[in-house]
Amino acid sequence: MTVAAAKKMTFEEFLSYDDGTDTLYELENGELIPMPSESDINQRIAMFLVTCFLQLGIPSYQLRMKAEVAVHSRQVGVRLPDLVVYSEELAKVMQGATRSIILMDMPPPLLVVEVVSPNQENRDYRYKRSEYAARGIAEYWIVDPIAQKVTVLEWVEGFYDERVYQGESAIVSSIFANLQLTAAKVLQG
């Protein structure tokens, strides 16, 4: 669903947009896309991953839920991943920010995680994949409770190499060497 608009919204207009509601939006090719409320399983998965990353020693100031990430598609847009892990450098840049938006001139996050919602598969598997790769984001995880799999995309020379995990297969991450998670554990949240 998109919000009807007479003309395409610019990135600058998006930054100052306020419709007076608590609705969160992505900006895709000049169109506002309202983000639906998260399902219980999607919230549980995101919180479970936050807990796991904290146990790995990732400091809380590097973890964000629903941080906005500016991306290039046909024009500058904004994505709203379920979970973002900042690099130390990005965390320093974001310190004191009045809005949790990672602009194009900022360092990319280390990791973005999208938990797939019904009817959002194309956006998570196709569009966001190319946008996050263009940003140079080291890893992009697609956690799909519908298809019961976790896809880990590792950024290599401008493109993502893909590994798919299901059931009790251990997830391998190039940025979290001590990760001890299976797809099943992540999917049950």
Backbone as JSON Lines, residues from 0, in Angstrom:
{"i":0,"aa":"M","n":[0.84,-1.18,0.0],"ca":[0.0,0.0,0.0],"c":[0.88,1.24,0.0]}
{"i":1,"aa":"T","n":[0.56,2.2,-0.83],"ca":[1.29,3.46,-0.86],"c":[0.33,4.6,-0.54]}
{"i":2,"aa":"V","n":[0.87,5.69,-0.07],"ca":[0.07,6.87,0.21],"c":[-0.04,7.66,-1.07]}
{"i":3,"aa":"A","n":[-1.27,7.95,-1.48],"ca":[-1.48,8.69,-2.73],"c":[-0.87,10.08,-2.61]}
{"i":4,"aa":"A","n":[-0.18,10.48,-3.65],"ca":[0.42,11.81,-3.68],"c":[0.32,12.35,-5.09]}
{"i":5,"aa":"A","n":[0.11,13.66,-5.19],"ca":[-0.01,14.29,-6.5],"c":[1.32,14.25,-7.25]}
{"i":6,"aa":"K","n":[2.4,14.34,-6.52],"ca":[3.72,14.29,-7.14],"c":[4.63,13.42,-6.29]}
{"i":7,"aa":"K","n":[5.74,13.05,-6.86],"ca":[6.7,12.24,-6.11],"c":[7.33,13.08,-5.01]}
{"i":8,"aa":"M","n":[7.55,12.45,-3.88],"ca":[8.16,13.13,-2.74],"c":[9.68,13.05,-2.87]}
{"i":9,"aa":"T","n":[10.35,14.15,-2.61],"ca":[11.81,14.14,-2.61],"c":[12.31,13.63,-1.26]}
{"i":10,"aa":"F","n":[13.58,13.28,-1.23],"ca":[14.19,12.84,0.01],"c":[14.12,13.95,1.06]}
{"i":11,"aa":"E","n":[14.36,15.18,0.66],"ca":[14.32,16.31,1.58],"c":[12.91,16.5,2.14]}
{"i":12,"aa":"E","n":[11.89,16.33,1.29],"ca":[10.51,16.43,1.77],"c":[10.2,15.31,2.76]}
{"i":13,"aa":"F","n":[10.73,14.12,2.48],"ca":[10.53,12.99,3.39],"c":[11.11,13.29,4.77]}
{"i":14,"aa":"L","n":[12.3,13.9,4.79],"ca":[12.95,14.19,6.06],"c":[12.12,15.12,6.94]}
{"i":15,"aa":"S","n":[11.32,15.98,6.34],"ca":[10.51,16.91,7.14],"c":[9.04,16.51,7.18]}
{"i":16,"aa":"Y","n":[8.68,15.37,6.6],"ca":[7.28,14.94,6.54],"c":[6.77,14.52,7.91]}
{"i":17,"aa":"D","n":[5.59,15.01,8.27],"ca":[4.93,14.62,9.51],"c":[3.43,14.67,9.26]}
{"i":18,"aa":"D","n":[2.79,13.51,9.3],"ca":[1.34,13.48,9.06],"c":[0.55,13.51,10.36]}
{"i":19,"aa":"G","n":[1.25,13.71,11.49],"ca":[0.57,13.81,12.77],"c":[0.19,12.47,13.38]}
{"i":20,"aa":"T","n":[0.65,11.37,12.76],"ca":[0.36,10.05,13.31],"c":[1.67,9.4,13.75]}
{"i":21,"aa":"D","n":[1.57,8.21,14.31],"ca":[2.76,7.45,14.69],"c":[3.19,6.47,13.6]}
{"i":22,"aa":"T","n":[2.59,6.58,12.42],"ca":[2.89,5.67,11.32],"c":[4.34,5.86,10.87]}
{"i":23,"aa":"L","n":[5.04,4.74,10.69],"ca":[6.4,4.76,10.15],"c":[6.31,4.51,8.65]}
{"i":24,"aa":"Y","n":[7.17,5.18,7.88],"ca":[7.14,5.07,6.43],"c":[8.5,4.72,5.88]}
{"i":25,"aa":"E","n":[8.51,4.01,4.75],"ca":[9.68,3.91,3.89],"c":[9.41,4.83,2.72]}
{"i":26,"aa":"L","n":[10.47,5.29,2.09],"ca":[10.36,6.1,0.87],"c":[10.92,5.28,-0.26]}
{"i":27,"aa":"E","n":[10.06,4.93,-1.22],"ca":[10.47,4.08,-2.33],"c":[10.13,4.78,-3.64]}
{"i":28,"aa":"N","n":[11.16,5.18,-4.37],"ca":[10.99,5.86,-5.65],"c":[10.0,7.03,-5.57]}
{"i":29,"aa":"G","n":[10.14,7.81,-4.51],"ca":[9.33,9.01,-4.35],"c":[7.96,8.78,-3.73]}
{"i":30,"aa":"E","n":[7.63,7.54,-3.39],"ca":[6.32,7.24,-2.8],"c":[6.48,6.82,-1.35]}
{"i":31,"aa":"L","n":[5.59,7.32,-0.5],"ca":[5.55,6.91,0.89],"c":[4.91,5.54,1.0]}
{"i":32,"aa":"I","n":[5.57,4.64,1.69],"ca":[5.03,3.3,1.92],"c":[4.81,3.16,3.42]}
{"i":33,"aa":"P","n":[3.56,3.14,3.89],"ca":[3.35,2.97,5.33],"c":[3.74,1.57,5.76]}
{"i":34,"aa":"M","n":[4.44,1.47,6.86],"ca":[4.86,0.17,7.38],"c":[3.77,-0.35,8.32]}
{"i":35,"aa":"P","n":[3.3,-1.57,8.07],"ca":[2.26,-2.12,8.94],"c":[2.81,-2.42,10.32]}
{"i":36,"aa":"S","n":[1.92,-2.55,11.27],"ca":[2.34,-2.96,12.62],"c":[2.99,-4.33,12.52]}
{"i":37,"aa":"E","n":[4.02,-4.54,13.32],"ca":[4.74,-5.8,13.3],"c":[3.93,-6.9,13.98]}
{"i":38,"aa":"S","n":[4.0,-8.09,13.41],"ca":[3.35,-9.24,14.04],"c":[4.14,-9.62,15.29]}
{"i":39,"aa":"D","n":[3.51,-10.43,16.13],"ca":[4.17,-10.88,17.35],"c":[5.45,-11.64,17.03]}
{"i":40,"aa":"I","n":[5.41,-12.56,16.06],"ca":[6.61,-13.34,15.74],"c":[7.73,-12.44,15.22]}
{"i":41,"aa":"N","n":[7.41,-11.45,14.4],"ca":[8.44,-10.55,13.89],"c":[9.11,-9.78,15.03]}
{"i":42,"aa":"Q","n":[8.31,-9.31,15.98],"ca":[8.87,-8.59,17.13],"c":[9.72,-9.52,17.98]}
{"i":43,"aa":"R","n":[9.24,-10.74,18.2],"ca":[10.0,-11.69,19.02],"c":[11.34,-12.02,18.37]}
{"i":44,"aa":"I","n":[11.35,-12.21,17.05],"ca":[12.6,-12.53,16.34],"c":[13.59,-11.37,16.49]}
{"i":45,"aa":"A","n":[13.12,-10.16,16.27],"ca":[14.01,-8.99,16.37],"c":[14.58,-8.86,17.79]}
{"i":46,"aa":"M","n":[13.74,-9.03,18.8],"ca":[14.21,-8.93,20.19],"c":[15.16,-10.07,20.54]}
{"i":47,"aa":"F","n":[14.89,-11.27,20.05],"ca":[15.78,-12.4,20.27],"c":[17.16,-12.11,19.7]}
{"i":48,"aa":"L","n":[17.21,-11.54,18.49],"ca":[18.5,-11.22,17.88],"c":[19.24,-10.13,18.65]}
{"i":49,"aa":"V","n":[18.52,-9.13,19.14],"ca":[19.14,-8.09,19.97],"c":[19.81,-8.74,21.17]}
{"i":50,"aa":"T","n":[19.09,-9.63,21.83],"ca":[19.63,-10.33,22.99],"c":[20.89,-11.12,22.62]}
{"i":51,"aa":"C","n":[20.83,-11.84,21.5],"ca":[21.99,-12.64,21.05],"c":[23.2,-11.74,20.78]}
{"i":52,"aa":"F","n":[22.98,-10.61,20.11],"ca":[24.09,-9.72,19.79],"c":[24.68,-9.09,21.05]}
{"i":53,"aa":"L","n":[23.83,-8.77,22.03],"ca":[24.34,-8.26,23.3],"c":[25.2,-9.32,23.99]}
{"i":54,"aa":"Q","n":[24.77,-10.58,23.95],"ca":[25.54,-11.67,24.55],"c":[26.86,-11.9,23.83]}
{"i":55,"aa":"L","n":[26.93,-11.54,22.54],"ca":[28.19,-11.64,21.78],"c":[29.16,-10.5,22.12]}
{"i":56,"aa":"G","n":[28.67,-9.54,22.9],"ca":[29.53,-8.42,23.28],"c":[29.33,-7.18,22.44]}
{"i":57,"aa":"I","n":[28.33,-7.17,21.58],"ca":[28.03,-5.95,20.81],"c":[27.41,-4.95,21.78]}
{"i":58,"aa":"P","n":[28.01,-3.78,21.93],"ca":[27.46,-2.81,22.88],"c":[26.09,-2.29,22.42]}
{"i":59,"aa":"S","n":[25.24,-1.97,23.38],"ca":[23.88,-1.53,23.06],"c":[23.85,-0.29,22.18]}
{"i":60,"aa":"Y","n":[24.86,0.57,22.27],"ca":[24.86,1.79,21.44],"c":[25.07,1.48,19.96]}
{"i":61,"aa":"Q","n":[25.4,0.23,19.62],"ca":[25.55,-0.16,18.22],"c":[24.31,-0.88,17.69]}
{"i":62,"aa":"L","n":[23.31,-1.08,18.51],"ca":[22.11,-1.81,18.11],"c":[20.92,-0.87,18.01]}
{"i":63,"aa":"R","n":[20.19,-0.96,16.92],"ca":[19.0,-0.13,16.73],"c":[17.89,-0.95,16.09]}
{"i":64,"aa":"M","n":[16.69,-0.75,16.59],"ca":[15.51,-1.31,15.95],"c":[14.82,-0.15,15.24]}
{"i":65,"aa":"K","n":[14.43,-0.4,14.0],"ca":[13.7,0.57,13.2],"c":[14.47,1.85,12.9]}
{"i":66,"aa":"A","n":[15.79,1.76,12.79],"ca":[16.57,2.91,12.33],"c":[16.33,3.06,10.83]}
{"i":67,"aa":"E","n":[16.26,4.27,10.36],"ca":[16.06,4.52,8.94],"c":[17.41,4.47,8.22]}
{"i":68,"aa":"V","n":[17.41,3.87,7.03],"ca":[18.63,3.76,6.23],"c":[18.36,4.36,4.86]}
{"i":69,"aa":"A","n":[19.07,5.44,4.53],"ca":[18.95,6.03,3.19],"c":[19.63,5.1,2.19]}
{"i":70,"aa":"V","n":[18.95,4.86,1.05],"ca":[19.45,3.97,0.01],"c":[19.22,4.61,-1.36]}
{"i":71,"aa":"H","n":[19.96,4.1,-2.34],"ca":[19.72,4.52,-3.72],"c":[18.88,3.47,-4.42]}
{"i":72,"aa":"S","n":[17.78,3.88,-4.99],"ca":[17.07,3.03,-5.94],"c":[17.06,3.87,-7.21]}
{"i":73,"aa":"R","n":[15.93,4.23,-7.74],"ca":[15.96,5.16,-8.88],"c":[16.32,6.57,-8.4]}
{"i":74,"aa":"Q","n":[16.02,6.83,-7.14],"ca":[16.43,8.06,-6.47],"c":[16.67,7.7,-5.02]}
{"i":75,"aa":"V","n":[17.12,8.65,-4.23],"ca":[17.39,8.33,-2.83],"c":[16.07,7.99,-2.14]}
{"i":76,"aa":"G","n":[16.08,6.86,-1.46],"ca":[14.91,6.41,-0.72],"c":[15.31,6.09,0.7]}
{"i":77,"aa":"V","n":[14.37,5.57,1.47],"ca":[14.62,5.24,2.86],"c":[14.0,3.89,3.17]}
{"i":78,"aa":"R","n":[14.79,3.02,3.8],"ca":[14.3,1.73,4.25],"c":[14.29,1.72,5.78]}
{"i":79,"aa":"L","n":[13.47,0.86,6.33],"ca":[13.28,0.79,7.77],"c":[13.45,-0.67,8.22]}
{"i":80,"aa":"P","n":[14.71,-1.15,8.29],"ca":[14.92,-2.54,8.68],"c":[14.46,-2.81,10.11]}
{"i":81,"aa":"D","n":[14.19,-4.08,10.4],"ca":[13.76,-4.46,11.74],"c":[14.87,-4.28,12.77]}
{"i":82,"aa":"L","n":[16.11,-4.51,12.33],"ca":[17.25,-4.4,13.24],"c":[18.47,-3.94,12.45]}
{"i":83,"aa":"V","n":[19.26,-3.07,13.06],"ca":[20.49,-2.56,12.46],"c":[21.61,-2.67,13.48]}
{"i":84,"aa":"V","n":[22.77,-3.14,13.02],"ca":[23.97,-3.15,13.86],"c":[24.93,-2.12,13.25]}
{"i":85,"aa":"Y","n":[25.23,-1.09,14.04],"ca":[26.15,-0.04,13.61],"c":[27.59,-0.51,13.74]}
{"i":86,"aa":"S","n":[28.46,0.01,12.89],"ca":[29.9,-0.12,13.11],"c":[30.26,0.89,14.2]}
{"i":87,"aa":"E","n":[31.45,0.75,14.78],"ca":[31.92,1.74,15.77],"c":[31.93,3.14,15.16]}
{"i":88,"aa":"E","n":[32.41,3.21,13.91],"ca":[32.5,4.5,13.22],"c":[31.12,5.13,13.05]}
{"i":89,"aa":"L","n":[30.15,4.34,12.63],"ca":[28.79,4.85,12.45],"c":[28.18,5.25,13.79]}
{"i":90,"aa":"A","n":[28.42,4.46,14.82],"ca":[27.9,4.79,16.15],"c":[28.41,6.16,16.61]}
{"i":91,"aa":"K","n":[29.67,6.46,16.32],"ca":[30.23,7.76,16.69],"c":[29.55,8.88,15.9]}
{"i":92,"aa":"V","n":[29.31,8.65,14.62],"ca":[28.66,9.66,13.78],"c":[27.22,9.92,14.27]}
{"i":93,"aa":"M","n":[26.54,8.86,14.7],"ca":[25.14,8.96,15.11],"c":[24.96,9.51,16.52]}
{"i":94,"aa":"Q","n":[26.04,9.55,17.29],"ca":[25.96,10.0,18.68],"c":[25.36,11.4,18.74]}
{"i":95,"aa":"G","n":[24.3,11.55,19.5],"ca":[23.65,12.85,19.66],"c":[22.7,13.22,18.54]}
{"i":96,"aa":"A","n":[22.5,12.33,17.56],"ca":[21.59,12.64,16.45],"c":[20.17,12.81,16.97]}
{"i":97,"aa":"T","n":[19.42,13.71,16.36],"ca":[18.03,13.94,16.78],"c":[17.06,12.99,16.07]}
{"i":98,"aa":"R","n":[17.56,12.3,15.06],"ca":[16.74,11.33,14.32],"c":[17.63,10.15,13.97]}
{"i":99,"aa":"S","n":[17.1,8.95,14.09],"ca":[17.88,7.75,13.83],"c":[17.82,7.4,12.34]}
{"i":100,"aa":"I","n":[18.46,8.26,11.52],"ca":[18.51,8.03,10.07],"c":[19.96,8.03,9.62]}
{"i":101,"aa":"I","n":[20.32,6.99,8.89],"ca":[21.68,6.84,8.38],"c":[21.7,7.41,6.97]}
{"i":102,"aa":"L","n":[22.29,8.57,6.82],"ca":[22.3,9.28,5.53],"c":[23.34,8.68,4.59]}
{"i":103,"aa":"M","n":[23.24,9.04,3.32],"ca":[24.12,8.48,2.28],"c":[25.6,8.8,2.52]}
{"i":104,"aa":"D","n":[25.9,9.93,3.15],"ca":[27.31,10.3,3.35],"c":[27.88,9.73,4.65]}
{"i":105,"aa":"M","n":[27.11,8.9,5.34],"ca":[27.58,8.27,6.58],"c":[28.1,6.87,6.28]}
{"i":106,"aa":"P","n":[28.94,6.33,7.18],"ca":[29.4,4.95,6.98],"c":[28.2,4.0,7.0]}
{"i":107,"aa":"P","n":[28.29,2.9,6.26],"ca":[27.17,1.96,6.26],"c":[27.12,1.16,7.56]}
{"i":108,"aa":"P","n":[25.95,0.64,7.9],"ca":[25.87,-0.27,9.05],"c":[26.64,-1.56,8.75]}
{"i":109,"aa":"L","n":[26.99,-2.31,9.8],"ca":[27.61,-3.62,9.61],"c":[26.57,-4.63,9.13]}
{"i":110,"aa":"L","n":[25.36,-4.53,9.68],"ca":[24.33,-5.53,9.42],"c":[22.96,-4.87,9.41]}
{"i":111,"aa":"V","n":[22.11,-5.3,8.49],"ca":[20.68,-4.99,8.56],"c":[19.94,-6.32,8.55]}
{"i":112,"aa":"V","n":[18.87,-6.38,9.33],"ca":[18.03,-7.58,9.4],"c":[16.61,-7.18,9.04]}
{"i":113,"aa":"E","n":[16.05,-7.89,8.09],"ca":[14.65,-7.74,7.73],"c":[13.95,-9.03,8.09]}
{"i":114,"aa":"V","n":[12.87,-8.94,8.86],"ca":[12.02,-10.09,9.15],"c":[10.85,-10.0,8.19]}
{"i":115,"aa":"V","n":[10.71,-11.0,7.33],"ca":[9.72,-10.96,6.26],"c":[8.3,-11.0,6.82]}
{"i":116,"aa":"S","n":[7.48,-10.11,6.32],"ca":[6.06,-10.09,6.64],"c":[5.29,-10.6,5.42]}
{"i":117,"aa":"P","n":[4.07,-11.1,5.63],"ca":[3.28,-11.56,4.47],"c":[3.16,-10.48,3.4]}
{"i":118,"aa":"N","n":[3.26,-10.88,2.16],"ca":[3.14,-10.01,0.99],"c":[4.27,-8.99,0.85]}
{"i":119,"aa":"Q","n":[5.38,-9.18,1.58],"ca":[6.53,-8.28,1.48],"c":[7.76,-8.99,0.9]}
{"i":120,"aa":"E","n":[7.6,-10.23,0.46],"ca":[8.74,-11.03,0.04],"c":[9.57,-10.37,-1.05]}
{"i":121,"aa":"N","n":[8.92,-9.84,-2.1],"ca":[9.67,-9.21,-3.2],"c":[10.51,-8.05,-2.71]}
{"i":122,"aa":"R","n":[9.95,-7.24,-1.83],"ca":[10.69,-6.09,-1.33],"c":[11.91,-6.53,-0.55]}
{"i":123,"aa":"D","n":[11.76,-7.54,0.32],"ca":[12.88,-7.98,1.16],"c":[13.92,-8.77,0.38]}
{"i":124,"aa":"Y","n":[13.48,-9.66,-0.52],"ca":[14.41,-10.52,-1.24],"c":[15.03,-9.85,-2.47]}
{"i":125,"aa":"R","n":[14.33,-8.94,-3.11],"ca":[14.84,-8.38,-4.36],"c":[15.3,-6.93,-4.22]}
{"i":126,"aa":"Y","n":[14.35,-6.04,-3.92],"ca":[14.65,-4.61,-3.97],"c":[15.64,-4.19,-2.89]}
{"i":127,"aa":"K","n":[15.36,-4.59,-1.67],"ca":[16.25,-4.19,-0.57],"c":[17.62,-4.83,-0.73]}
{"i":128,"aa":"R","n":[17.67,-6.01,-1.27],"ca":[18.95,-6.69,-1.49],"c":[19.88,-5.83,-2.34]}
{"i":129,"aa":"S","n":[19.39,-5.32,-3.45],"ca":[20.25,-4.5,-4.32],"c":[20.55,-3.14,-3.69]}
{"i":130,"aa":"E","n":[19.58,-2.58,-2.97],"ca":[19.81,-1.29,-2.33],"c":[20.84,-1.39,-1.21]}
{"i":131,"aa":"Y","n":[20.75,-2.42,-0.4],"ca":[21.71,-2.59,0.69],"c":[23.1,-2.94,0.15]}
{"i":132,"aa":"A","n":[23.16,-3.7,-0.92],"ca":[24.45,-4.01,-1.54],"c":[25.1,-2.72,-2.06]}
{"i":133,"aa":"A","n":[24.3,-1.86,-2.69],"ca":[24.83,-0.6,-3.2],"c":[25.35,0.3,-2.08]}
{"i":134,"aa":"R","n":[24.79,0.16,-0.89],"ca":[25.27,0.92,0.28],"c":[26.54,0.33,0.88]}
{"i":135,"aa":"G","n":[26.91,-0.9,0.46],"ca":[28.11,-1.54,1.0],"c":[27.91,-2.1,2.39]}
{"i":136,"aa":"I","n":[26.68,-2.48,2.72],"ca":[26.39,-3.06,4.03],"c":[26.95,-4.48,4.07]}
{"i":137,"aa":"A","n":[27.83,-4.75,5.03],"ca":[28.61,-6.0,5.07],"c":[27.73,-7.25,5.07]}
{"i":138,"aa":"E","n":[26.66,-7.24,5.84],"ca":[25.74,-8.38,5.85],"c":[24.31,-7.91,5.89]}
{"i":139,"aa":"Y","n":[23.47,-8.66,5.19],"ca":[22.03,-8.43,5.17],"c":[21.39,-9.77,5.45]}
{"i":140,"aa":"W","n":[20.64,-9.86,6.55],"ca":[19.95,-11.09,6.91],"c":[18.47,-10.95,6.59]}
{"i":141,"aa":"I","n":[17.94,-11.94,5.91],"ca":[16.5,-12.01,5.66],"c":[15.98,-13.18,6.48]}
{"i":142,"aa":"V","n":[15.25,-12.86,7.53],"ca":[14.68,-13.89,8.4],"c":[13.24,-14.08,7.95]}
{"i":143,"aa":"D","n":[12.94,-15.27,7.47],"ca":[11.65,-15.53,6.85],"c":[10.86,-16.58,7.64]}
{"i":144,"aa":"P","n":[10.01,-16.13,8.58],"ca":[9.23,-17.09,9.36],"c":[8.17,-17.81,8.52]}
{"i":145,"aa":"I","n":[7.83,-17.27,7.38],"ca":[6.84,-17.89,6.5],"c":[7.46,-19.1,5.8]}
{"i":146,"aa":"A","n":[8.63,-18.9,5.19],"ca":[9.33,-19.97,4.47],"c":[10.24,-20.78,5.4]}
{"i":147,"aa":"Q","n":[10.33,-20.39,6.67],"ca":[11.14,-21.09,7.66],"c":[12.62,-21.2,7.24]}
{"i":148,"aa":"K","n":[13.19,-20.03,6.91],"ca":[14.61,-20.0,6.56],"c":[15.22,-18.65,6.91]}
{"i":149,"aa":"V","n":[16.53,-18.67,7.06],"ca":[17.31,-17.46,7.29],"c":[18.31,-17.36,6.16]}
{"i":150,"aa":"T","n":[18.27,-16.27,5.43],"ca":[19.2,-16.04,4.33],"c":[20.22,-15.0,4.79]}
{"i":151,"aa":"V","n":[21.49,-15.37,4.72],"ca":[22.57,-14.45,5.08],"c":[23.26,-14.05,3.8]}
{"i":152,"aa":"L","n":[23.26,-12.75,3.55],"ca":[23.9,-12.19,2.36],"c":[25.15,-11.46,2.8]}
{"i":153,"aa":"E","n":[26.29,-11.88,2.28],"ca":[27.58,-11.29,2.63],"c":[28.07,-10.46,1.45]}
{"i":154,"aa":"W","n":[28.41,-9.19,1.74],"ca":[28.84,-8.26,0.69],"c":[30.26,-8.59,0.26]}
{"i":155,"aa":"V","n":[30.42,-8.95,-1.01],"ca":[31.72,-9.28,-1.57],"c":[31.86,-8.55,-2.9]}
{"i":156,"aa":"E","n":[32.8,-7.6,-2.96],"ca":[33.09,-6.86,-4.19],"c":[31.85,-6.25,-4.84]}
{"i":157,"aa":"G","n":[31.0,-5.65,-4.01],"ca":[29.85,-4.91,-4.52],"c":[28.57,-5.72,-4.69]}
{"i":158,"aa":"F","n":[28.63,-7.02,-4.47],"ca":[27.44,-7.87,-4.6],"c":[27.32,-8.77,-3.38]}
{"i":159,"aa":"Y","n":[26.14,-9.35,-3.2],"ca":[25.94,-10.26,-2.08],"c":[26.09,-11.71,-2.49]}
{"i":160,"aa":"D","n":[26.91,-12.44,-1.73],"ca":[26.96,-13.9,-1.8],"c":[25.91,-14.4,-0.82]}
{"i":161,"aa":"E","n":[25.14,-15.39,-1.23],"ca":[23.99,-15.86,-0.45],"c":[24.21,-17.24,0.15]}
{"i":162,"aa":"R","n":[23.84,-17.38,1.43],"ca":[23.78,-18.68,2.09],"c":[22.43,-18.78,2.78]}
{"i":163,"aa":"V","n":[21.77,-19.92,2.6],"ca":[20.44,-20.13,3.18],"c":[20.54,-21.19,4.26]}
{"i":164,"aa":"Y","n":[19.91,-20.91,5.41],"ca":[19.95,-21.81,6.56],"c":[18.53,-22.19,6.94]}
{"i":165,"aa":"Q","n":[18.35,-23.47,7.23],"ca":[17.06,-23.97,7.7],"c":[17.29,-24.95,8.84]}
{"i":166,"aa":"G","n":[16.27,-25.13,9.66],"ca":[16.32,-26.13,10.72],"c":[17.49,-25.92,11.67]}
{"i":167,"aa":"E","n":[18.23,-27.0,11.91],"ca":[19.33,-26.97,12.88],"c":[20.67,-26.59,12.27]}
{"i":168,"aa":"S","n":[20.68,-26.11,11.02],"ca":[21.96,-25.7,10.44],"c":[22.45,-24.42,11.12]}
{"i":169,"aa":"A","n":[23.73,-24.41,11.48],"ca":[24.34,-23.28,12.19],"c":[24.58,-22.12,11.23]}
{"i":170,"aa":"I","n":[24.16,-20.95,11.63],"ca":[24.33,-19.75,10.82],"c":[25.78,-19.29,10.92]}
{"i":171,"aa":"V","n":[26.38,-19.02,9.77],"ca":[27.76,-18.54,9.7],"c":[27.72,-17.06,9.29]}
{"i":172,"aa":"S","n":[28.44,-16.25,10.05],"ca":[28.49,-14.82,9.8],"c":[29.94,-14.38,9.7]}
{"i":173,"aa":"S","n":[30.25,-13.59,8.7],"ca":[31.62,-13.1,8.55],"c":[31.94,-11.99,9.56]}
{"i":174,"aa":"I","n":[30.94,-11.36,10.12],"ca":[31.2,-10.27,11.06],"c":[31.03,-10.68,12.52]}
{"i":175,"aa":"F","n":[30.39,-11.83,12.77],"ca":[30.21,-12.33,14.13],"c":[30.83,-13.73,14.2]}
{"i":176,"aa":"A","n":[32.12,-13.78,14.41],"ca":[32.85,-15.06,14.4],"c":[32.38,-16.03,15.48]}
{"i":177,"aa":"N","n":[31.94,-15.51,16.62],"ca":[31.53,-16.37,17.74],"c":[30.04,-16.69,17.74]}
{"i":178,"aa":"L","n":[29.36,-16.38,16.67],"ca":[27.93,-16.62,16.6],"c":[27.62,-18.1,16.73]}
{"i":179,"aa":"Q","n":[26.71,-18.42,17.61],"ca":[26.28,-19.81,17.79],"c":[24.77,-19.86,17.76]}
{"i":180,"aa":"L","n":[24.24,-19.75,16.56],"ca":[22.8,-19.73,16.34],"c":[22.43,-20.69,15.22]}
{"i":181,"aa":"T","n":[21.28,-21.3,15.36],"ca":[20.73,-22.08,14.26],"c":[19.54,-21.34,13.69]}
{"i":182,"aa":"A","n":[19.18,-21.69,12.49],"ca":[17.99,-21.07,11.88],"c":[16.77,-21.32,12.75]}
{"i":183,"aa":"A","n":[16.63,-22.53,13.27],"ca":[15.46,-22.87,14.09],"c":[15.36,-21.97,15.32]}
{"i":184,"aa":"K","n":[16.48,-21.71,15.98],"ca":[16.46,-20.84,17.17],"c":[16.01,-19.42,16.81]}
{"i":185,"aa":"V","n":[16.54,-18.9,15.7],"ca":[16.17,-17.55,15.27],"c":[14.68,-17.5,14.92]}
{"i":186,"aa":"L","n":[14.21,-18.49,14.2],"ca":[12.83,-18.47,13.72],"c":[11.8,-18.65,14.82]}
{"i":187,"aa":"Q","n":[12.17,-19.26,15.91],"ca":[11.2,-19.38,17.01],"c":[11.2,-18.16,17.9]}
{"i":188,"aa":"G","n":[12.24,-17.3,17.73],"ca":[12.31,-16.06,18.48],"c":[12.38,-16.31,19.94]}
